[in-house]
Amino acid sequence: MLRILNPILNKIPVQRQTPECIGSLRGWAYSHRRHRVEQMKVSKNAAYGMMAFAAIMWATSGTLSILAFDEGASVLEVTVLSYVFSAAILLPALLILDPKSLLIERKHVLPLLAFSLVTGTFFSLSWYFCLEMTGVATAVTLLYAYPSIVTIASISLLGERLTAQKALALPLTFVGAVLVASAGFAEGFSFDLVGIGLGVFTAIAGAVYYLWGKKFLDRYSANTIILYMTVLSIPPLLIIALPLNPFSAVLTGEAYLWIFLLALIPSTIGFVVSMFALRYIEASKASIVASIEPVAAVAIAFLVLSETINIWQGIGVGLVFLGVLLLRLTREKKEEKPEEVVFDR
């Protein structure tokens, strides 16, 4: 799949290109983005902090989903309604606060639709059904193969380097994520063939999110990308879900509350913040930092659902944090001082 995406990625224009006609929409947007820069600056460490915050927001997904399922909501109901609520949050907010983020070029509609299908529609359906078929341990283990995919693919697709700290951080965070996920669940690993196939797809889709999202950030703001990823995911979800009649039962008010929070916290705040962070740090490093998600998920489940934490999970937590710290404590030779970046949106 990444080989297929490579020529598509290379066709997306970047900001550094000079527009042919300043009067065109592309030229106007280019000029607008070049001159509209806020004064607040953040360091690379702050950008890593944003990525970690996004991962913590994503970590609430499991607990909120379980609370919604306990109220009688089905997988399809949670998936479809969370996207609808997220769009209902994003659209009015951006119309008021950032209306220019709604503008995209016509030629990018199809690439954004493809991006939404892979990282939105099919990822969400695959993730929830993989959980149902294989259990949490297998699903999380398969999903967290994506930092390795991102790191390897970013060398050719984004021109990033495979440094020593990345090579050390990858196995540490992967093993840590597996321990955190599997040690707390009695069902252990399951080898349902369809479920494993769906889990492998979630890893590929996760990698596409970082790699293709990084490329889109050369042209559009984080607000624009997440808005269109959310809105364009809804029609395919409805096409898939409606024949299965997922809304036959009447949901309780509590179920709607948990689904709304699922849309607000991981699906809206988490994705927008992660895209902001991805603009300023390498895709490979961002994906490794996001490995703290299962650690945060266990902590949230402990606090909200009263789940227990055992020694193996504690070891997994330590390995994840060690891997993430390696990315910042070990400086590359060319980094003589902390790099500052500027918010442009």
C-alpha positions as CSV (number, residue, x, y, z in Angstrom):
1,M,0.0,0.0,0.0
2,L,2.8,2.4,0.9
3,R,4.4,1.8,-2.6
4,I,1.0,2.7,-4.2
5,L,0.8,5.9,-2.1
6,N,4.3,7.1,-2.9
7,P,3.4,8.7,-6.3
8,I,0.3,10.2,-4.8
9,L,2.2,11.8,-2.0
10,N,4.7,13.3,-4.3
11,K,2.0,15.0,-6.3
12,I,0.7,17.1,-3.4
13,P,2.3,20.5,-3.7
14,V,4.2,22.1,-0.9
15,Q,4.1,25.6,0.5
16,R,7.6,26.5,-0.7
17,Q,6.4,26.4,-4.3
18,T,5.6,29.8,-5.8
19,P,2.0,30.0,-7.0
20,E,1.6,30.7,-10.7
21,C,-1.2,33.2,-10.2
22,I,-1.5,35.2,-7.0
23,G,-5.1,35.9,-7.9
24,S,-6.1,32.3,-7.9
25,L,-7.5,30.5,-4.8
26,R,-4.2,28.6,-4.5
27,G,-2.2,31.8,-4.8
28,W,-4.4,33.7,-2.3
29,A,-4.1,30.8,0.2
30,Y,-0.4,30.7,-0.3
31,S,0.0,34.4,0.3
32,H,-2.3,34.3,3.2
33,R,-0.4,31.5,4.9
34,R,2.9,33.2,4.3
35,H,2.0,36.4,6.0
36,R,-0.4,35.3,8.7
37,V,1.9,34.1,11.5
38,E,1.2,34.4,15.1
39,Q,3.9,35.6,17.5
40,M,3.8,32.6,19.9
41,K,6.8,30.3,19.5
42,V,7.2,26.8,20.9
43,S,10.2,24.5,21.2
44,K,10.6,21.1,19.8
45,N,10.0,19.7,23.3
46,A,6.7,21.5,23.4
47,A,5.8,19.9,20.1
48,Y,6.6,16.5,21.6
49,G,4.5,17.4,24.6
50,M,1.6,18.1,22.2
51,M,2.0,14.7,20.6
52,A,2.0,13.0,24.1
53,F,-1.1,15.0,25.0
54,A,-2.9,13.8,21.8
55,A,-2.0,10.2,22.7
56,I,-3.5,10.7,26.1
57,M,-6.7,12.0,24.5
58,W,-6.8,8.9,22.2
59,A,-6.3,6.7,25.3
60,T,-9.7,7.7,26.6
61,S,-11.3,6.0,23.6
62,G,-11.3,2.5,25.1
63,T,-12.9,3.5,28.4
64,L,-15.5,5.7,26.8
65,S,-16.3,3.0,24.3
66,I,-16.8,0.4,27.0
67,L,-19.0,2.8,28.9
68,A,-21.1,3.3,25.8
69,F,-21.2,-0.5,25.1
70,D,-22.4,-1.0,28.7
71,E,-25.3,1.3,28.0
72,G,-26.4,-0.9,25.0
73,A,-24.7,0.8,22.1
74,S,-23.4,-1.3,19.3
75,V,-20.1,-1.1,17.5
76,L,-21.7,0.5,14.4
77,E,-23.7,3.0,16.5
78,V,-20.6,4.1,18.4
79,T,-18.5,4.4,15.2
80,V,-21.1,6.3,13.1
81,L,-22.4,8.6,15.9
82,S,-18.9,9.5,17.1
83,Y,-18.1,10.8,13.6
84,V,-21.4,12.6,13.3
85,F,-20.9,14.3,16.7
86,S,-17.3,15.2,15.9
87,A,-18.3,16.8,12.6
88,A,-21.1,18.7,14.5
89,I,-18.4,20.0,16.9
90,L,-15.8,20.9,14.3
91,L,-17.9,22.6,11.6
92,P,-19.5,25.4,13.7
93,A,-16.3,25.9,15.7
94,L,-14.2,26.4,12.6
95,L,-16.8,28.5,10.9
96,I,-16.5,30.9,13.8
97,L,-12.9,30.7,14.7
98,D,-11.1,29.7,11.5
99,P,-13.4,29.9,8.5
100,K,-10.5,29.9,6.0
101,S,-9.6,26.3,7.1
102,L,-12.7,25.2,5.2
103,L,-11.1,26.1,1.8
104,I,-9.4,23.4,-0.2
105,E,-8.4,23.0,-3.8
106,R,-10.7,20.9,-6.0
107,K,-7.9,18.6,-7.1
108,H,-7.3,17.6,-3.4
109,V,-10.8,16.4,-2.8
110,L,-10.1,12.9,-4.0
111,P,-6.8,12.5,-2.1
112,L,-8.5,13.8,1.1
113,L,-11.4,11.3,0.4
114,A,-8.9,8.4,0.1
115,F,-7.1,9.6,3.2
116,S,-10.4,9.7,5.1
117,L,-11.4,6.2,3.9
118,V,-8.2,4.6,5.0
119,T,-7.5,6.5,8.3
120,G,-11.1,7.2,9.2
121,T,-13.8,5.0,7.9
122,F,-12.0,1.7,7.5
123,F,-9.6,2.2,10.4
124,S,-12.5,2.7,12.9
125,L,-14.5,-0.2,11.6
126,S,-11.4,-2.5,11.6
127,W,-10.3,-1.4,15.1
128,Y,-13.7,-2.0,16.8
129,F,-14.3,-5.3,15.0
130,C,-10.8,-6.5,15.7
131,L,-11.3,-5.8,19.4
132,E,-14.6,-7.8,19.2
133,M,-13.0,-10.8,17.4
134,T,-9.5,-11.0,19.0
135,G,-9.6,-9.2,22.2
136,V,-7.7,-6.2,23.5
137,A,-4.3,-7.9,23.7
138,T,-4.1,-9.1,20.1
139,A,-5.7,-5.9,18.7
140,V,-3.3,-3.5,20.5
141,T,-0.3,-5.7,19.6
142,L,-1.2,-5.6,15.9
143,L,-2.0,-1.9,16.0
144,Y,1.4,-0.9,17.6
145,A,3.3,-2.3,14.7
146,Y,2.6,1.0,13.0
147,P,5.6,3.0,14.5
148,S,7.9,0.5,12.8
149,I,6.0,0.9,9.5
150,V,6.2,4.7,9.8
151,T,9.9,4.7,10.7
152,I,10.9,2.5,7.8
153,A,8.6,4.1,5.2
154,S,9.5,7.7,6.2
155,I,13.1,7.0,5.1
156,S,12.0,6.8,1.5
157,L,8.7,8.8,1.5
158,L,9.7,11.7,3.7
159,G,13.5,11.6,3.6
160,E,13.9,11.1,7.4
161,R,16.9,9.3,8.9
162,L,17.0,6.1,10.9
163,T,19.0,7.2,13.9
164,A,20.4,5.1,16.8
165,Q,17.8,6.4,19.2
166,K,14.9,5.5,16.9
167,A,16.4,2.0,16.4
168,L,16.5,1.6,20.2
169,A,13.2,3.3,21.0
170,L,11.1,1.2,18.5
171,P,11.5,-2.2,20.2
172,L,11.3,-0.7,23.7
173,T,8.0,1.0,23.0
174,F,6.5,-2.0,21.1
175,V,7.4,-4.5,23.8
176,G,6.1,-2.1,26.4
177,A,2.8,-1.6,24.6
178,V,2.3,-5.3,24.3
179,L,3.0,-5.9,28.0
180,V,0.7,-3.1,29.0
181,A,-2.1,-4.3,26.8
182,S,-1.8,-8.1,27.3
183,A,-0.9,-8.4,30.9
184,G,-4.2,-7.0,32.2
185,F,-6.6,-9.1,30.1
186,A,-7.4,-12.7,31.0
187,E,-8.3,-13.7,27.4
188,G,-4.7,-13.2,26.3
189,F,-3.9,-13.5,22.6
190,S,-6.4,-14.7,20.1
191,F,-5.7,-15.9,16.5
192,D,-9.0,-15.3,14.7
193,L,-7.8,-15.1,11.1
194,V,-10.2,-12.3,10.0
195,G,-9.6,-10.4,13.2
196,I,-5.8,-10.6,12.7
197,G,-6.3,-9.3,9.1
198,L,-8.3,-6.4,10.4
199,G,-5.6,-5.7,13.1
200,V,-2.9,-5.7,10.4
201,F,-4.9,-3.1,8.5
202,T,-5.2,-0.9,11.6
203,A,-1.4,-0.8,11.7
204,I,-1.1,0.1,8.0
205,A,-3.9,2.7,8.4
206,G,-2.1,4.2,11.4
207,A,1.1,4.5,9.4
208,V,-0.8,6.1,6.5
209,Y,-2.2,8.7,9.0
210,Y,1.3,9.9,9.9
211,L,2.9,9.6,6.5
212,W,0.1,11.1,4.3
213,G,-0.9,13.5,7.1
214,K,2.6,14.9,7.2
215,K,2.5,15.5,3.4
216,F,-0.9,17.2,3.6
217,L,0.5,19.5,6.3
218,D,2.8,21.0,3.7
219,R,-0.3,22.5,2.1
220,Y,-3.1,22.7,4.7
221,S,-3.6,23.4,8.4
222,A,-4.3,20.8,11.0
223,N,-7.9,22.1,11.3
224,T,-8.5,21.6,7.6
225,I,-7.1,18.0,7.5
226,I,-9.1,16.8,10.5
227,L,-12.3,18.5,9.4
228,Y,-12.2,16.9,6.0
229,M,-11.0,13.5,7.4
230,T,-14.1,13.6,9.7
231,V,-16.7,14.8,7.3
232,L,-15.6,12.7,4.4
233,S,-15.6,9.5,6.6
234,I,-19.3,9.8,7.4
235,P,-21.0,9.0,4.0
236,P,-19.0,5.7,3.6
237,L,-19.8,4.8,7.2
238,L,-23.5,5.3,6.5
239,I,-23.3,3.3,3.3
240,I,-21.7,0.4,5.2
241,A,-23.8,0.6,8.4
242,L,-27.4,1.4,7.2
243,P,-28.0,-2.0,5.5
244,L,-27.1,-3.6,8.8
245,N,-29.8,-1.6,10.6
246,P,-27.5,-0.5,13.5
247,F,-30.0,2.0,15.0
248,S,-32.8,-0.4,15.7
249,A,-32.6,0.0,19.5
250,V,-33.3,3.3,21.4
251,L,-30.1,4.4,23.1
252,T,-30.2,5.9,26.7
253,G,-29.1,9.4,27.5
254,E,-26.0,8.0,29.1
255,A,-25.0,6.2,25.9
256,Y,-25.3,9.4,23.9
257,L,-23.2,11.2,26.5
258,W,-20.4,8.7,26.3
259,I,-20.5,8.7,22.5
260,F,-20.4,12.5,22.5
261,L,-17.4,12.6,24.8
262,L,-15.8,9.9,22.5
263,A,-16.3,12.3,19.6
264,L,-15.0,15.4,21.6
265,I,-12.0,14.1,23.4
266,P,-10.1,11.4,21.3
267,S,-11.8,12.0,17.9
268,T,-11.7,15.9,17.8
269,I,-9.2,17.2,20.4
270,G,-6.8,14.2,20.0
271,F,-6.6,14.3,16.2
272,V,-6.4,18.1,15.9
273,V,-3.6,18.4,18.5
274,S,-1.7,15.4,16.9
275,M,-1.8,17.1,13.5
276,F,-0.4,20.3,15.0
277,A,2.4,18.4,16.6
278,L,3.1,16.4,13.4
279,R,3.8,19.7,11.6
280,Y,6.9,20.3,13.7
281,I,8.4,16.9,14.4
282,E,9.3,13.9,12.2
283,A,6.5,11.4,11.5
284,S,8.6,8.5,12.8
285,K,9.3,10.2,16.2
286,A,5.7,11.3,16.5
287,S,4.5,7.7,16.1
288,I,6.9,6.4,18.7
289,V,5.9,9.1,21.2
290,A,2.2,8.1,20.6
291,S,3.1,4.7,22.0
292,I,2.3,6.1,25.5
293,E,-1.4,5.7,24.5
294,P,-1.8,2.2,25.9
295,V,0.0,3.4,29.1
296,A,-2.5,6.2,29.5
297,A,-5.4,3.9,28.6
298,V,-4.4,1.5,31.4
299,A,-4.2,4.4,33.9
300,I,-7.6,5.8,32.8
301,A,-9.2,2.3,33.1
302,F,-7.7,2.0,36.6
303,L,-9.1,5.3,37.7
304,V,-12.5,5.1,35.9
305,L,-13.3,1.4,35.6
306,S,-11.4,0.2,38.7
307,E,-9.3,-2.2,36.7
308,T,-6.1,-3.5,38.3
309,I,-2.5,-3.0,37.2
310,N,0.0,-5.8,37.7
311,I,3.8,-6.0,37.7
312,W,4.1,-6.8,34.0
313,Q,2.1,-3.8,33.1
314,G,4.3,-1.7,35.3
315,I,7.4,-3.1,33.4
316,G,5.6,-2.2,30.1
317,V,5.0,1.3,31.3
318,G,8.6,1.7,32.1
319,L,9.8,0.4,28.7
320,V,7.4,2.8,26.9
321,F,8.6,5.8,28.8
322,L,12.3,4.8,28.4
323,G,11.8,4.5,24.6
324,V,10.1,7.9,24.4
325,L,12.8,9.6,26.6
326,L,15.5,8.2,24.3
327,L,14.1,10.3,21.5
328,R,14.7,13.6,23.4
329,L,17.6,12.8,25.7
330,T,19.8,11.6,22.9
331,R,20.5,14.6,20.6
332,E,21.5,14.3,17.0
333,K,24.8,15.9,16.2
334,K,23.3,18.7,14.1
335,E,21.0,19.8,17.0
336,E,23.2,22.3,18.8
337,K,20.4,24.1,20.4
338,P,16.7,23.6,20.9
339,E,14.8,24.4,17.7
340,E,11.9,26.8,17.8
341,V,8.9,26.5,15.7
342,V,6.1,28.9,15.0
343,F,2.3,28.3,15.0
344,D,0.9,29.4,11.6
345,R,-2.7,28.8,12.4
